[in-house]
Amino acid sequence: MINFEALKASNTRSSPFQYMVGEKVLSKAQAAEVRRDYPKIRQTGYLPLSKLERVGAFKDLIDDLQKPELAEILSEKLELDLLGKPRMITVRRLSKHGDGRIHNDSKSKICTMLIYLNEEWDNSEGGAIRALNGDQDMDDYAEEVAPLAGNVFAFKRSETSWHGHPSFKGERYVVQVTFLISQQELARKEKRGGLQTKLKRLLHIN
């Protein structure tokens, strides 16, 4: 499913933090198949993979995201050692206004990769992730990546890895892979993610 050669050819940046941007890591046709087989997610936000059904092309994508080859490529591109590190996969279909605010990841995360699956996108309507120059201004950014099918944004967590996207409400298909410092952190985050999912369902948050 994943074109690992395209991922290897991704461009790496070192400022304002270390990140990479890839294109055509999936074809438009493959992304359409993944959307067809996507879990029936009805709430906003990222959901842990452990709470979702995996079938068809969606399962094929997830299987590729769990391969050692992904860790090898990201290790080389971002100057990390991810081999053997636990990875957490979370899945989003819907965004709400207020998602994507400027933030930096916690120190329990080593790096994160986002792979996008949307057929088309208008950046002027929001939702395109930005590598930010600081923590104050969404419009002060080094690069903006549209969440179009096959696009990838991956970054090394650091004290300057500020990122976010302008507010957007609606369908925004993205799968996120995060490499963590320990198995204990993975268990803690998956437990917390499961509790948040249950709460959203009880409150019908959307």
C-alpha positions as CSV (number, residue, x, y, z in Angstrom):
1,M,0.0,0.0,0.0
2,I,2.6,2.6,1.1
3,N,5.2,3.6,-1.5
4,F,8.2,3.4,0.7
5,E,10.5,4.7,-2.1
6,A,8.4,7.9,-2.3
7,L,8.8,8.2,1.5
8,K,12.6,7.8,1.2
9,A,12.6,10.6,-1.4
10,S,10.8,13.0,1.0
11,N,12.5,16.3,1.6
12,T,13.9,16.9,5.1
13,R,14.0,20.3,6.7
14,S,16.1,21.3,9.8
15,S,14.5,24.7,10.6
16,P,12.5,25.7,12.7
17,F,12.7,22.0,13.7
18,Q,13.5,18.7,12.0
19,Y,10.7,17.5,9.8
20,M,10.0,16.0,6.4
21,V,7.4,16.4,3.8
22,G,6.5,13.6,1.3
23,E,4.2,13.3,-1.7
24,K,2.6,10.4,-3.5
25,V,3.3,8.0,-0.6
26,L,-0.2,6.7,-1.5
27,S,-1.9,7.1,-4.9
28,K,-5.3,8.8,-5.2
29,A,-6.8,5.5,-6.1
30,Q,-5.3,3.8,-3.0
31,A,-6.5,6.6,-0.8
32,A,-10.0,6.3,-2.2
33,E,-10.0,2.5,-1.4
34,V,-8.8,3.3,2.2
35,R,-11.6,5.8,2.6
36,R,-14.1,3.2,1.3
37,D,-13.0,0.8,4.0
38,Y,-12.5,3.4,6.7
39,P,-14.0,2.8,10.2
40,K,-17.4,4.3,10.7
41,I,-16.1,7.1,12.9
42,R,-18.9,9.5,14.0
43,Q,-17.1,11.7,16.6
44,T,-14.4,14.3,16.1
45,G,-10.7,13.9,17.1
46,Y,-8.2,11.0,16.9
47,L,-9.4,7.6,18.0
48,P,-7.0,4.8,19.1
49,L,-6.6,2.0,16.6
50,S,-7.4,-0.6,19.3
51,K,-11.0,0.7,19.3
52,L,-11.5,0.4,15.6
53,E,-12.3,-2.3,13.1
54,R,-9.7,-3.0,10.4
55,V,-10.8,-4.4,7.1
56,G,-9.8,-4.2,3.4
57,A,-7.6,-1.4,2.2
58,F,-7.7,0.4,5.6
59,K,-6.2,-2.8,7.1
60,D,-3.6,-2.9,4.4
61,L,-2.5,0.7,5.2
62,I,-2.3,-0.1,8.9
63,D,-0.2,-3.2,8.2
64,D,2.3,-1.1,6.3
65,L,2.4,1.5,9.1
66,Q,3.5,-1.2,11.5
67,K,6.3,-2.5,9.4
68,P,10.0,-2.2,10.5
69,E,10.7,-0.4,7.2
70,L,8.8,2.6,8.3
71,A,10.9,2.9,11.4
72,E,14.1,2.5,9.3
73,I,13.2,5.3,6.9
74,L,12.0,7.8,9.6
75,S,15.2,7.0,11.6
76,E,17.4,7.9,8.7
77,K,15.4,11.0,7.6
78,L,15.0,12.5,11.0
79,E,18.3,11.3,12.6
80,L,16.7,9.1,15.2
81,D,16.8,5.4,16.3
82,L,13.3,4.2,16.2
83,L,13.9,0.5,15.7
84,G,12.1,-1.4,18.4
85,K,10.4,1.6,19.7
86,P,6.6,1.2,20.4
87,R,4.3,3.0,18.0
88,M,0.8,4.2,18.6
89,I,-1.6,4.6,15.7
90,T,-4.6,6.9,15.9
91,V,-7.2,7.7,13.3
92,R,-9.3,10.7,12.4
93,R,-12.2,11.3,10.1
94,L,-13.9,14.4,11.5
95,S,-12.5,17.7,12.7
96,K,-14.3,20.5,14.6
97,H,-13.6,24.2,15.0
98,G,-10.9,24.5,17.7
99,D,-8.9,21.4,16.6
100,G,-5.4,22.0,15.5
101,R,-4.5,24.8,17.8
102,I,-0.8,25.6,18.2
103,H,0.9,23.0,20.3
104,N,4.0,20.9,20.9
105,D,4.0,17.2,21.6
106,S,4.9,15.8,25.0
107,K,8.4,14.5,25.8
108,S,7.0,10.9,25.8
109,K,6.8,11.2,22.0
110,I,9.9,10.7,19.9
111,C,8.4,11.5,16.5
112,T,5.1,11.6,14.7
113,M,4.1,10.9,11.1
114,L,0.8,12.0,9.6
115,I,-0.4,10.4,6.3
116,Y,-3.3,12.1,4.6
117,L,-6.2,10.6,2.6
118,N,-8.4,13.4,1.4
119,E,-9.4,13.5,-2.3
120,E,-9.2,17.3,-2.6
121,W,-8.5,20.3,-0.4
122,D,-8.7,24.1,-0.3
123,N,-6.1,25.4,2.1
124,S,-8.0,28.7,2.4
125,E,-10.7,26.9,4.3
126,G,-8.3,25.7,7.0
127,G,-7.1,22.3,8.0
128,A,-3.6,22.3,6.4
129,I,-0.9,21.6,8.9
130,R,1.8,24.1,9.4
131,A,5.4,23.8,10.7
132,L,5.5,26.9,12.9
133,N,8.3,29.3,13.8
134,G,7.1,29.7,17.3
135,D,4.2,29.2,19.8
136,Q,2.3,32.4,19.3
137,D,1.2,33.0,15.7
138,M,-0.5,30.4,13.4
139,D,0.4,32.7,10.5
140,D,4.2,32.6,11.3
141,Y,5.1,29.4,9.6
142,A,7.9,27.8,7.7
143,E,5.7,25.5,5.6
144,E,2.2,24.4,5.1
145,V,1.2,20.9,4.0
146,A,-2.3,20.2,2.5
147,P,-4.0,17.1,3.8
148,L,-4.3,15.7,0.3
149,A,-4.1,12.0,-0.5
150,G,-0.6,10.7,-0.4
151,N,0.9,13.7,1.4
152,V,3.0,13.0,4.5
153,F,4.2,15.3,7.3
154,A,6.6,13.8,9.9
155,F,8.7,15.5,12.5
156,K,11.1,14.9,15.3
157,R,9.8,16.1,18.7
158,S,11.9,18.9,20.2
159,E,11.5,22.0,22.3
160,T,10.8,24.0,19.1
161,S,8.5,21.5,17.2
162,W,5.5,23.8,17.3
163,H,2.8,22.9,14.8
164,G,-1.0,23.2,14.2
165,H,-3.5,24.1,11.5
166,P,-6.1,26.8,11.0
167,S,-9.5,25.9,12.2
168,F,-11.6,23.5,10.1
169,K,-14.9,21.7,10.5
170,G,-15.8,18.6,8.5
171,E,-14.2,15.5,7.0
172,R,-10.5,15.4,7.3
173,Y,-9.1,11.9,6.8
174,V,-5.7,11.3,8.4
175,V,-3.9,8.5,10.1
176,Q,-1.2,9.3,12.7
177,V,1.7,7.2,13.7
178,T,3.6,8.2,16.9
179,F,6.8,6.5,18.1
180,L,7.0,6.6,21.9
181,I,9.8,6.4,24.5
182,S,8.5,3.2,26.2
183,Q,5.8,0.5,26.2
184,Q,4.5,2.0,29.5
185,E,3.8,5.3,27.8
186,L,2.0,3.5,25.0
187,A,-0.2,1.6,27.5
188,R,-1.0,4.8,29.3
189,K,-1.9,6.8,26.2
190,E,-4.0,4.0,24.8
191,K,-5.9,3.7,28.1
192,R,-6.5,7.5,28.1
193,G,-7.5,7.5,24.5
194,G,-10.1,4.7,25.2
195,L,-11.6,6.7,28.1
196,Q,-11.9,9.8,26.0
197,T,-13.6,7.9,23.2
198,K,-16.2,6.5,25.7
199,L,-16.8,9.9,27.1
200,K,-17.4,11.4,23.7
201,R,-19.8,8.7,22.8
202,L,-21.7,9.2,26.1
203,L,-21.9,13.0,25.6
204,H,-22.5,12.8,21.8
205,I,-19.6,15.2,21.2
206,N,-19.1,16.1,17.6
